[in-house]
Amino acid sequence: MDKLKKFALMEKIVHELEDLKNSQTALIQKIAKIEVDNIELGDKRLEKDLPDMHQRVADNLDTIAAILDDFAQQTDEFSDKNNISALKEQEAINNA
């Protein structure tokens, strides 16, 4: 795989990890809203299961955030090491 294709794939993965992080954040917010609503309702099943769900999703979010930070840094380092901006410029010139 050439360097530009590899970098493009790395960028795509960074964006997908960002989307995944945002999705997990939205799940936490939805679970928290249900927990708050259930304070008034008092459903026993929700009281029992929601805190565990909340914790599992929060743990997943922490893992995703750590992977994203590491992979984004790896992507930036790859870009710097391989002078991706110059390669992109050269590719644009070649395709013109």
Gaussian input, Z-matrix of N, CA and C with variables (Angstrom, degrees):
# hf/3-21g

backbone

0 1
 N
 C     1     B1
 C     2     B2     1     A1
 N     3     B3     2     A2     1     D1
 C     4     B4     3     A3     2     D2
 C     5     B5     4     A4     3     D3
 N     6     B6     5     A5     4     D4
 C     7     B7     6     A6     5     D5
 C     8     B8     7     A7     6     D6
 N     9     B9     8     A8     7     D7
 C    10    B10     9     A9     8     D8
 C    11    B11    10    A10     9     D9
 N    12    B12    11    A11    10    D10
 C    13    B13    12    A12    11    D11
 C    14    B14    13    A13    12    D12
 N    15    B15    14    A14    13    D13
 C    16    B16    15    A15    14    D14
 C    17    B17    16    A16    15    D15
 N    18    B18    17    A17    16    D16
 C    19    B19    18    A18    17    D17
 C    20    B20    19    A19    18    D18
 N    21    B21    20    A20    19    D19
 C    22    B22    21    A21    20    D20
 C    23    B23    22    A22    21    D21
 N    24    B24    23    A23    22    D22
 C    25    B25    24    A24    23    D23
 C    26    B26    25    A25    24    D24
 N    27    B27    26    A26    25    D25
 C    28    B28    27    A27    26    D26
 C    29    B29    28    A28    27    D27
 N    30    B30    29    A29    28    D28
 C    31    B31    30    A30    29    D29
 C    32    B32    31    A31    30    D30
 N    33    B33    32    A32    31    D31
 C    34    B34    33    A33    32    D32
 C    35    B35    34    A34    33    D33
 N    36    B36    35    A35    34    D34
 C    37    B37    36    A36    35    D35
 C    38    B38    37    A37    36    D36
 N    39    B39    38    A38    37    D37
 C    40    B40    39    A39    38    D38
 C    41    B41    40    A40    39    D39
 N    42    B42    41    A41    40    D40
 C    43    B43    42    A42    41    D41
 C    44    B44    43    A43    42    D42
 N    45    B45    44    A44    43    D43
 C    46    B46    45    A45    44    D44
 C    47    B47    46    A46    45    D45
 N    48    B48    47    A47    46    D46
 C    49    B49    48    A48    47    D47
 C    50    B50    49    A49    48    D48
 N    51    B51    50    A50    49    D49
 C    52    B52    51    A51    50    D50
 C    53    B53    52    A52    51    D51
 N    54    B54    53    A53    52    D52
 C    55    B55    54    A54    53    D53
 C    56    B56    55    A55    54    D54
 N    57    B57    56    A56    55    D55
 C    58    B58    57    A57    56    D56
 C    59    B59    58    A58    57    D57
 N    60    B60    59    A59    58    D58
 C    61    B61    60    A60    59    D59
 C    62    B62    61    A61    60    D60
 N    63    B63    62    A62    61    D61
 C    64    B64    63    A63    62    D62
 C    65    B65    64    A64    63    D63
 N    66    B66    65    A65    64    D64
 C    67    B67    66    A66    65    D65
 C    68    B68    67    A67    66    D66
 N    69    B69    68    A68    67    D67
 C    70    B70    69    A69    68    D68
 C    71    B71    70    A70    69    D69
 N    72    B72    71    A71    70    D70
 C    73    B73    72    A72    71    D71
 C    74    B74    73    A73    72    D72
 N    75    B75    74    A74    73    D73
 C    76    B76    75    A75    74    D74
 C    77    B77    76    A76    75    D75
 N    78    B78    77    A77    76    D76
 C    79    B79    78    A78    77    D77
 C    80    B80    79    A79    78    D78
 N    81    B81    80    A80    79    D79
 C    82    B82    81    A81    80    D80
 C    83    B83    82    A82    81    D81
 N    84    B84    83    A83    82    D82
 C    85    B85    84    A84    83    D83
 C    86    B86    85    A85    84    D84
 N    87    B87    86    A86    85    D85
 C    88    B88    87    A87    86    D86
 C    89    B89    88    A88    87    D87
 N    90    B90    89    A89    88    D88
 C    91    B91    90    A90    89    D89
 C    92    B92    91    A91    90    D90
 N    93    B93    92    A92    91    D91
 C    94    B94    93    A93    92    D92
 C    95    B95    94    A94    93    D93
 N    96    B96    95    A95    94    D94
 C    97    B97    96    A96    95    D95
 C    98    B98    97    A97    96    D96
 N    99    B99    98    A98    97    D97
 C   100   B100    99    A99    98    D98
 C   101   B101   100   A100    99    D99
 N   102   B102   101   A101   100   D100
 C   103   B103   102   A102   101   D101
 C   104   B104   103   A103   102   D102
 N   105   B105   104   A104   103   D103
 C   106   B106   105   A105   104   D104
 C   107   B107   106   A106   105   D105
 N   108   B108   107   A107   106   D106
 C   109   B109   108   A108   107   D107
 C   110   B110   109   A109   108   D108
 N   111   B111   110   A110   109   D109
 C   112   B112   111   A111   110   D110
 C   113   B113   112   A112   111   D111
 N   114   B114   113   A113   112   D112
 C   115   B115   114   A114   113   D113
 C   116   B116   115   A115   114   D114
 N   117   B117   116   A116   115   D115
 C   118   B118   117   A117   116   D116
 C   119   B119   118   A118   117   D117
 N   120   B120   119   A119   118   D118
 C   121   B121   120   A120   119   D119
 C   122   B122   121   A121   120   D120
 N   123   B123   122   A122   121   D121
 C   124   B124   123   A123   122   D122
 C   125   B125   124   A124   123   D123
 N   126   B126   125   A125   124   D124
 C   127   B127   126   A126   125   D125
 C   128   B128   127   A127   126   D126
 N   129   B129   128   A128   127   D127
 C   130   B130   129   A129   128   D128
 C   131   B131   130   A130   129   D129
 N   132   B132   131   A131   130   D130
 C   133   B133   132   A132   131   D131
 C   134   B134   133   A133   132   D132
 N   135   B135   134   A134   133   D133
 C   136   B136   135   A135   134   D134
 C   137   B137   136   A136   135   D135
 N   138   B138   137   A137   136   D136
 C   139   B139   138   A138   137   D137
 C   140   B140   139   A139   138   D138
 N   141   B141   140   A140   139   D139
 C   142   B142   141   A141   140   D140
 C   143   B143   142   A142   141   D141
 N   144   B144   143   A143   142   D142
 C   145   B145   144   A144   143   D143
 C   146   B146   145   A145   144   D144
 N   147   B147   146   A146   145   D145
 C   148   B148   147   A147   146   D146
 C   149   B149   148   A148   147   D147
 N   150   B150   149   A149   148   D148
 C   151   B151   150   A150   149   D149
 C   152   B152   151   A151   150   D150
 N   153   B153   152   A152   151   D151
 C   154   B154   153   A153   152   D152
 C   155   B155   154   A154   153   D153
 N   156   B156   155   A155   154   D154
 C   157   B157   156   A156   155   D155
 C   158   B158   157   A157   156   D156
 N   159   B159   158   A158   157   D157
 C   160   B160   159   A159   158   D158
 C   161   B161   160   A160   159   D159
 N   162   B162   161   A161   160   D160
 C   163   B163   162   A162   161   D161
 C   164   B164   163   A163   162   D162
 N   165   B165   164   A164   163   D163
 C   166   B166   165   A165   164   D164
 C   167   B167   166   A166   165   D165
 N   168   B168   167   A167   166   D166
 C   169   B169   168   A168   167   D167
 C   170   B170   169   A169   168   D168
 N   171   B171   170   A170   169   D169
 C   172   B172   171   A171   170   D170
 C   173   B173   172   A172   171   D171
 N   174   B174   173   A173   172   D172
 C   175   B175   174   A174   173   D173
 C   176   B176   175   A175   174   D174
 N   177   B177   176   A176   175   D175
 C   178   B178   177   A177   176   D176
 C   179   B179   178   A178   177   D177
 N   180   B180   179   A179   178   D178
 C   181   B181   180   A180   179   D179
 C   182   B182   181   A181   180   D180
 N   183   B183   182   A182   181   D181
 C   184   B184   183   A183   182   D182
 C   185   B185   184   A184   183   D183
 N   186   B186   185   A185   184   D184
 C   187   B187   186   A186   185   D185
 C   188   B188   187   A187   186   D186
 N   189   B189   188   A188   187   D187
 C   190   B190   189   A189   188   D188
 C   191   B191   190   A190   189   D189
 N   192   B192   191   A191   190   D190
 C   193   B193   192   A192   191   D191
 C   194   B194   193   A193   192   D192
 N   195   B195   194   A194   193   D193
 C   196   B196   195   A195   194   D194
 C   197   B197   196   A196   195   D195
 N   198   B198   197   A197   196   D196
 C   199   B199   198   A198   197   D197
 C   200   B200   199   A199   198   D198
 N   201   B201   200   A200   199   D199
 C   202   B202   201   A201   200   D200
 C   203   B203   202   A202   201   D201
 N   204   B204   203   A203   202   D202
 C   205   B205   204   A204   203   D203
 C   206   B206   205   A205   204   D204
 N   207   B207   206   A206   205   D205
 C   208   B208   207   A207   206   D206
 C   209   B209   208   A208   207   D207
 N   210   B210   209   A209   208   D208
 C   211   B211   210   A210   209   D209
 C   212   B212   211   A211   210   D210
 N   213   B213   212   A212   211   D211
 C   214   B214   213   A213   212   D212
 C   215   B215   214   A214   213   D213
 N   216   B216   215   A215   214   D214
 C   217   B217   216   A216   215   D215
 C   218   B218   217   A217   216   D216
 N   219   B219   218   A218   217   D217
 C   220   B220   219   A219   218   D218
 C   221   B221   220   A220   219   D219
 N   222   B222   221   A221   220   D220
 C   223   B223   222   A222   221   D221
 C   224   B224   223   A223   222   D222
 N   225   B225   224   A224   223   D223
 C   226   B226   225   A225   224   D224
 C   227   B227   226   A226   225   D225
 N   228   B228   227   A227   226   D226
 C   229   B229   228   A228   227   D227
 C   230   B230   229   A229   228   D228
 N   231   B231   230   A230   229   D229
 C   232   B232   231   A231   230   D230
 C   233   B233   232   A232   231   D231
 N   234   B234   233   A233   232   D232
 C   235   B235   234   A234   233   D233
 C   236   B236   235   A235   234   D234
 N   237   B237   236   A236   235   D235
 C   238   B238   237   A237   236   D236
 C   239   B239   238   A238   237   D237
 N   240   B240   239   A239   238   D238
 C   241   B241   240   A240   239   D239
 C   242   B242   241   A241   240   D240
 N   243   B243   242   A242   241   D241
 C   244   B244   243   A243   242   D242
 C   245   B245   244   A244   243   D243
 N   246   B246   245   A245   244   D244
 C   247   B247   246   A246   245   D245
 C   248   B248   247   A247   246   D246
 N   249   B249   248   A248   247   D247
 C   250   B250   249   A249   248   D248
 C   251   B251   250   A250   249   D249
 N   252   B252   251   A251   250   D250
 C   253   B253   252   A252   251   D251
 C   254   B254   253   A253   252   D252
 N   255   B255   254   A254   253   D253
 C   256   B256   255   A255   254   D254
 C   257   B257   256   A256   255   D255
 N   258   B258   257   A257   256   D256
 C   259   B259   258   A258   257   D257
 C   260   B260   259   A259   258   D258
 N   261   B261   260   A260   259   D259
 C   262   B262   261   A261   260   D260
 C   263   B263   262   A262   261   D261
 N   264   B264   263   A263   262   D262
 C   265   B265   264   A264   263   D263
 C   266   B266   265   A265   264   D264
 N   267   B267   266   A266   265   D265
 C   268   B268   267   A267   266   D266
 C   269   B269   268   A268   267   D267
 N   270   B270   269   A269   268   D268
 C   271   B271   270   A270   269   D269
 C   272   B272   271   A271   270   D270
 N   273   B273   272   A272   271   D271
 C   274   B274   273   A273   272   D272
 C   275   B275   274   A274   273   D273
 N   276   B276   275   A275   274   D274
 C   277   B277   276   A276   275   D275
 C   278   B278   277   A277   276   D276
 N   279   B279   278   A278   277   D277
 C   280   B280   279   A279   278   D278
 C   281   B281   280   A280   279   D279
 N   282   B282   281   A281   280   D280
 C   283   B283   282   A282   281   D281
 C   284   B284   283   A283   282   D282
 N   285   B285   284   A284   283   D283
 C   286   B286   285   A285   284   D284
 C   287   B287   286   A286   285   D285

   B1=1.4591
   B2=1.5284
   B3=1.3147
   B4=1.4611
   B5=1.5316
   B6=1.3143
   B7=1.4660
   B8=1.5295
   B9=1.3211
   B10=1.4699
   B11=1.5239
   B12=1.3311
   B13=1.4678
   B14=1.5205
   B15=1.3281
   B16=1.4601
   B17=1.5246
   B18=1.3326
   B19=1.4600
   B20=1.5271
   B21=1.3229
   B22=1.4684
   B23=1.5266
   B24=1.3241
   B25=1.4629
   B26=1.5224
   B27=1.3164
   B28=1.4617
   B29=1.5292
   B30=1.3375
   B31=1.4705
   B32=1.5246
   B33=1.3340
   B34=1.4652
   B35=1.5279
   B36=1.3148
   B37=1.4599
   B38=1.5231
   B39=1.3194
   B40=1.4737
   B41=1.5244
   B42=1.3372
   B43=1.4731
   B44=1.5351
   B45=1.3185
   B46=1.4719
   B47=1.5218
   B48=1.3230
   B49=1.4683
   B50=1.5243
   B51=1.3343
   B52=1.4663
   B53=1.5249
   B54=1.3356
   B55=1.4682
   B56=1.5241
   B57=1.3211
   B58=1.4612
   B59=1.5214
   B60=1.3165
   B61=1.4737
   B62=1.5272
   B63=1.3292
   B64=1.4694
   B65=1.5286
   B66=1.3199
   B67=1.4666
   B68=1.5186
   B69=1.3138
   B70=1.4653
   B71=1.5258
   B72=1.3198
   B73=1.4699
   B74=1.5247
   B75=1.3221
   B76=1.4677
   B77=1.5288
   B78=1.3312
   B79=1.4692
   B80=1.5235
   B81=1.3087
   B82=1.4738
   B83=1.5203
   B84=1.3301
   B85=1.4637
   B86=1.5282
   B87=1.3181
   B88=1.4738
   B89=1.5231
   B90=1.3257
   B91=1.4687
   B92=1.5214
   B93=1.3235
   B94=1.4668
   B95=1.5286
   B96=1.3308
   B97=1.4651
   B98=1.5271
   B99=1.3251
   B100=1.4727
   B101=1.5287
   B102=1.3267
   B103=1.4685
   B104=1.5280
   B105=1.3212
   B106=1.4696
   B107=1.5227
   B108=1.3321
   B109=1.4656
   B110=1.5293
   B111=1.3053
   B112=1.4616
   B113=1.5211
   B114=1.3093
   B115=1.4627
   B116=1.5272
   B117=1.3287
   B118=1.4648
   B119=1.5290
   B120=1.3270
   B121=1.4569
   B122=1.5212
   B123=1.3103
   B124=1.4566
   B125=1.5166
   B126=1.3303
   B127=1.4613
   B128=1.5346
   B129=1.3207
   B130=1.4678
   B131=1.5314
   B132=1.3268
   B133=1.4723
   B134=1.5235
   B135=1.3406
   B136=1.4603
   B137=1.5294
   B138=1.3306
   B139=1.4634
   B140=1.5243
   B141=1.3101
   B142=1.4623
   B143=1.5284
   B144=1.3292
   B145=1.4677
   B146=1.5288
   B147=1.3121
   B148=1.4648
   B149=1.5284
   B150=1.3239
   B151=1.4736
   B152=1.5338
   B153=1.3302
   B154=1.4691
   B155=1.5262
   B156=1.3310
   B157=1.4670
   B158=1.5227
   B159=1.3283
   B160=1.4629
   B161=1.5354
   B162=1.3217
   B163=1.4603
   B164=1.5287
   B165=1.3191
   B166=1.4730
   B167=1.5290
   B168=1.3205
   B169=1.4634
   B170=1.5341
   B171=1.3386
   B172=1.4696
   B173=1.5284
   B174=1.3263
   B175=1.4684
   B176=1.5338
   B177=1.3282
   B178=1.4684
   B179=1.5239
   B180=1.3257
   B181=1.4607
   B182=1.5243
   B183=1.3260
   B184=1.4696
   B185=1.5251
   B186=1.3199
   B187=1.4608
   B188=1.5257
   B189=1.3142
   B190=1.4666
   B191=1.5286
   B192=1.3339
   B193=1.4672
   B194=1.5259
   B195=1.3304
   B196=1.4635
   B197=1.5291
   B198=1.3331
   B199=1.4668
   B200=1.5281
   B201=1.3251
   B202=1.4667
   B203=1.5241
   B204=1.3174
   B205=1.4645
   B206=1.5267
   B207=1.3298
   B208=1.4589
   B209=1.5328
   B210=1.3208
   B211=1.4592
   B212=1.5270
   B213=1.3317
   B214=1.4675
   B215=1.5266
   B216=1.3212
   B217=1.4582
   B218=1.5294
   B219=1.3113
   B220=1.4653
   B221=1.5382
   B222=1.3244
   B223=1.4652
   B224=1.5266
   B225=1.3245
   B226=1.4688
   B227=1.5307
   B228=1.3224
   B229=1.4658
   B230=1.5280
   B231=1.3195
   B232=1.4675
   B233=1.5238
   B234=1.3232
   B235=1.4632
   B236=1.5251
   B237=1.3185
   B238=1.4658
   B239=1.5289
   B240=1.3234
   B241=1.4661
   B242=1.5290
   B243=1.3224
   B244=1.4649
   B245=1.5221
   B246=1.3339
   B247=1.4702
   B248=1.5242
   B249=1.3274
   B250=1.4662
   B251=1.5242
   B252=1.3411
   B253=1.4696
   B254=1.5261
   B255=1.3260
   B256=1.4719
   B257=1.5229
   B258=1.3207
   B259=1.4675
   B260=1.5222
   B261=1.3345
   B262=1.4638
   B263=1.5290
   B264=1.3297
   B265=1.4656
   B266=1.5323
   B267=1.3239
   B268=1.4718
   B269=1.5184
   B270=1.3374
   B271=1.4605
   B272=1.5260
   B273=1.3389
   B274=1.4606
   B275=1.5348
   B276=1.3276
   B277=1.4704
   B278=1.5357
   B279=1.3183
   B280=1.4775
   B281=1.5217
   B282=1.3303
   B283=1.4760
   B284=1.5272
   B285=1.3286
   B286=1.4801
   B287=1.5047
   A1=107.56
   A2=115.79
   A3=117.07
   A4=110.43
   A5=114.74
   A6=121.00
   A7=112.48
   A8=117.36
   A9=119.36
   A10=111.64
   A11=116.62
   A12=119.37
   A13=110.62
   A14=116.17
   A15=119.89
   A16=110.25
   A17=116.68
   A18=119.90
   A19=111.13
   A20=117.39
   A21=120.85
   A22=110.50
   A23=116.23
   A24=120.01
   A25=111.11
   A26=116.70
   A27=120.19
   A28=110.63
   A29=116.88
   A30=120.61
   A31=110.97
   A32=116.22
   A33=120.30
   A34=110.26
   A35=116.75
   A36=120.52
   A37=110.63
   A38=117.68
   A39=120.75
   A40=109.88
   A41=116.85
   A42=120.44
   A43=110.98
   A44=116.87
   A45=120.01
   A46=111.12
   A47=117.23
   A48=120.59
   A49=110.83
   A50=116.79
   A51=120.16
   A52=110.50
   A53=116.77
   A54=120.68
   A55=110.81
   A56=115.91
   A57=120.67
   A58=110.84
   A59=116.62
   A60=121.04
   A61=110.32
   A62=116.49
   A63=120.19
   A64=111.59
   A65=116.62
   A66=120.42
   A67=111.35
   A68=116.56
   A69=120.48
   A70=110.59
   A71=116.52
   A72=120.68
   A73=110.07
   A74=116.77
   A75=120.58
   A76=110.60
   A77=117.34
   A78=120.27
   A79=111.08
   A80=116.44
   A81=119.64
   A82=110.35
   A83=116.45
   A84=120.01
   A85=111.37
   A86=117.44
   A87=120.73
   A88=111.12
   A89=116.57
   A90=119.68
   A91=109.98
   A92=116.63
   A93=120.39
   A94=110.97
   A95=117.06
   A96=120.02
   A97=110.69
   A98=116.01
   A99=119.09
   A100=110.08
   A101=117.02
   A102=120.32
   A103=111.05
   A104=116.38
   A105=120.79
   A106=110.62
   A107=116.70
   A108=120.53
   A109=110.97
   A110=115.90
   A111=119.36
   A112=112.51
   A113=118.04
   A114=119.97
   A115=109.13
   A116=115.11
   A117=120.01
   A118=111.35
   A119=116.41
   A120=120.92
   A121=112.47
   A122=117.30
   A123=121.31
   A124=115.61
   A125=117.30
   A126=120.15
   A127=109.33
   A128=116.16
   A129=121.86
   A130=112.17
   A131=117.34
   A132=120.19
   A133=110.71
   A134=115.88
   A135=119.37
   A136=110.90
   A137=116.53
   A138=120.55
   A139=111.37
   A140=115.64
   A141=121.31
   A142=112.14
   A143=117.26
   A144=120.91
   A145=115.52
   A146=118.21
   A147=119.70
   A148=113.99
   A149=120.01
   A150=117.91
   A151=113.02
   A152=117.02
   A153=119.96
   A154=110.90
   A155=116.59
   A156=120.16
   A157=109.74
   A158=115.25
   A159=121.18
   A160=109.90
   A161=116.18
   A162=120.36
   A163=111.95
   A164=117.08
   A165=120.10
   A166=111.18
   A167=116.27
   A168=119.71
   A169=109.88
   A170=116.99
   A171=120.59
   A172=110.47
   A173=116.91
   A174=120.28
   A175=110.44
   A176=116.52
   A177=120.51
   A178=110.88
   A179=116.09
   A180=120.18
   A181=110.41
   A182=117.19
   A183=120.35
   A184=111.17
   A185=116.50
   A186=121.03
   A187=110.85
   A188=116.20
   A189=121.02
   A190=110.27
   A191=116.72
   A192=120.41
   A193=111.05
   A194=116.90
   A195=120.58
   A196=110.40
   A197=116.90
   A198=120.73
   A199=109.51
   A200=116.69
   A201=121.05
   A202=110.86
   A203=117.37
   A204=120.02
   A205=111.11
   A206=115.84
   A207=120.84
   A208=111.09
   A209=116.59
   A210=119.69
   A211=111.50
   A212=117.65
   A213=120.36
   A214=109.87
   A215=116.57
   A216=120.33
   A217=110.59
   A218=116.22
   A219=121.36
   A220=110.41
   A221=116.56
   A222=121.58
   A223=110.35
   A224=117.18
   A225=121.06
   A226=111.17
   A227=115.88
   A228=119.75
   A229=111.23
   A230=116.58
   A231=120.60
   A232=109.84
   A233=116.30
   A234=121.15
   A235=110.57
   A236=116.46
   A237=120.19
   A238=111.44
   A239=115.67
   A240=121.15
   A241=111.80
   A242=116.46
   A243=121.06
   A244=113.91
   A245=116.36
   A246=121.77
   A247=111.30
   A248=115.17
   A249=121.94
   A250=112.07
   A251=117.80
   A252=117.71
   A253=111.29
   A254=117.66
   A255=120.00
   A256=110.53
   A257=117.00
   A258=119.88
   A259=111.18
   A260=116.91
   A261=120.28
   A262=110.89
   A263=116.12
   A264=120.50
   A265=110.48
   A266=115.68
   A267=119.79
   A268=110.96
   A269=116.25
   A270=120.16
   A271=110.65
   A272=117.55
   A273=121.59
   A274=110.65
   A275=115.74
   A276=119.98
   A277=110.18
   A278=115.47
   A279=119.91
   A280=111.99
   A281=116.17
   A282=120.75
   A283=112.79
   A284=116.20
   A285=119.39
   A286=112.42
   D1=130.35
   D2=179.66
   D3=-74.48
   D4=166.53
   D5=-171.86
   D6=-63.60
   D7=-40.27
   D8=-179.96
   D9=-66.42
   D10=-40.74
   D11=178.55
   D12=-66.31
   D13=-41.05
   D14=178.76
   D15=-62.97
   D16=-44.20
   D17=179.04
   D18=-63.10
   D19=-41.74
   D20=178.77
   D21=-60.68
   D22=-41.47
   D23=177.93
   D24=-66.29
   D25=-39.42
   D26=177.60
   D27=-63.06
   D28=-43.98
   D29=177.31
   D30=-61.01
   D31=-40.95
   D32=178.82
   D33=-60.40
   D34=-43.35
   D35=179.80
   D36=-64.96
   D37=-39.89
   D38=176.80
   D39=-58.44
   D40=-45.65
   D41=179.90
   D42=-64.58
   D43=-39.43
   D44=178.45
   D45=-66.08
   D46=-38.33
   D47=176.27
   D48=-65.93
   D49=-38.02
   D50=176.01
   D51=-62.52
   D52=-43.47
   D53=177.35
   D54=-61.60
   D55=-43.05
   D56=178.97
   D57=-62.42
   D58=-41.84
   D59=177.42
   D60=-61.63
   D61=-44.19
   D62=178.75
   D63=-63.83
   D64=-38.31
   D65=178.22
   D66=-64.77
   D67=-42.48
   D68=178.85
   D69=-65.10
   D70=-38.62
   D71=177.16
   D72=-62.28
   D73=-42.53
   D74=178.46
   D75=-63.72
   D76=-39.25
   D77=177.70
   D78=-62.37
   D79=-43.37
   D80=178.53
   D81=-60.58
   D82=-43.19
   D83=179.44
   D84=-63.21
   D85=-40.05
   D86=179.61
   D87=-67.64
   D88=-42.68
   D89=178.24
   D90=-63.07
   D91=-42.84
   D92=179.35
   D93=-61.83
   D94=-39.78
   D95=178.57
   D96=-63.86
   D97=-42.37
   D98=177.76
   D99=-63.57
   D100=-40.43
   D101=177.70
   D102=-59.97
   D103=-44.11
   D104=178.80
   D105=-64.02
   D106=-45.49
   D107=179.21
   D108=-62.42
   D109=-33.79
   D110=-178.20
   D111=-75.04
   D112=-16.54
   D113=175.49
   D114=-56.92
   D115=-43.36
   D116=179.04
   D117=-75.11
   D118=-38.67
   D119=-176.71
   D120=-75.59
   D121=-45.83
   D122=177.18
   D123=76.75
   D124=31.17
   D125=177.86
   D126=-71.21
   D127=126.16
   D128=-174.77
   D129=-66.10
   D130=-40.48
   D131=-179.90
   D132=-62.61
   D133=-44.08
   D134=178.30
   D135=-63.88
   D136=-42.16
   D137=178.25
   D138=-59.89
   D139=-36.65
   D140=-177.21
   D141=-75.16
   D142=-45.97
   D143=-169.85
   D144=-93.30
   D145=-30.81
   D146=-174.38
   D147=-62.76
   D148=-42.02
   D149=179.35
   D150=-59.83
   D151=-39.33
   D152=177.52
   D153=-65.87
   D154=-42.73
   D155=177.71
   D156=-59.94
   D157=-46.16
   D158=-179.22
   D159=-56.98
   D160=-46.10
   D161=-177.98
   D162=-65.24
   D163=-42.52
   D164=179.79
   D165=-63.17
   D166=-43.42
   D167=179.57
   D168=-66.68
   D169=-39.37
   D170=177.92
   D171=-63.72
   D172=-40.07
   D173=177.20
   D174=-63.57
   D175=-42.40
   D176=176.75
   D177=-60.97
   D178=-41.95
   D179=179.59
   D180=-61.43
   D181=-43.06
   D182=178.01
   D183=-60.29
   D184=-42.84
   D185=179.76
   D186=-64.99
   D187=-45.43
   D188=179.65
   D189=-61.67
   D190=-43.79
   D191=-179.85
   D192=-61.69
   D193=-41.11
   D194=179.54
   D195=-66.10
   D196=-43.80
   D197=178.35
   D198=-62.38
   D199=-44.79
   D200=-179.66
   D201=-59.88
   D202=-47.84
   D203=-179.70
   D204=-59.22
   D205=-45.96
   D206=-178.91
   D207=-65.01
   D208=-46.45
   D209=-176.36
   D210=-70.33
   D211=-35.91
   D212=177.28
   D213=-64.21
   D214=-40.16
   D215=177.02
   D216=-64.81
   D217=-43.02
   D218=177.65
   D219=-60.40
   D220=-40.75
   D221=179.07
   D222=-64.83
   D223=-44.30
   D224=178.32
   D225=-62.48
   D226=-42.14
   D227=178.77
   D228=-64.64
   D229=-39.97
   D230=177.04
   D231=-61.51
   D232=-42.63
   D233=179.99
   D234=-62.29
   D235=-46.40
   D236=-179.32
   D237=-65.43
   D238=-45.91
   D239=-176.90
   D240=-62.60
   D241=-36.04
   D242=-175.40
   D243=-103.35
   D244=8.33
   D245=177.90
   D246=48.63
   D247=55.56
   D248=-175.19
   D249=-60.45
   D250=-37.43
   D251=-179.07
   D252=-62.58
   D253=-38.74
   D254=177.38
   D255=-67.61
   D256=-38.90
   D257=177.60
   D258=-63.83
   D259=-38.78
   D260=177.71
   D261=-65.04
   D262=-42.10
   D263=178.47
   D264=-61.57
   D265=-44.28
   D266=-179.88
   D267=-64.32
   D268=-40.06
   D269=177.87
   D270=-63.09
   D271=-40.47
   D272=178.68
   D273=-63.38
   D274=-40.51
   D275=178.40
   D276=-65.43
   D277=-42.92
   D278=-179.31
   D279=-64.50
   D280=-33.18
   D281=-177.53
   D282=-86.28
   D283=-7.79
   D284=-177.42
   D285=-79.72

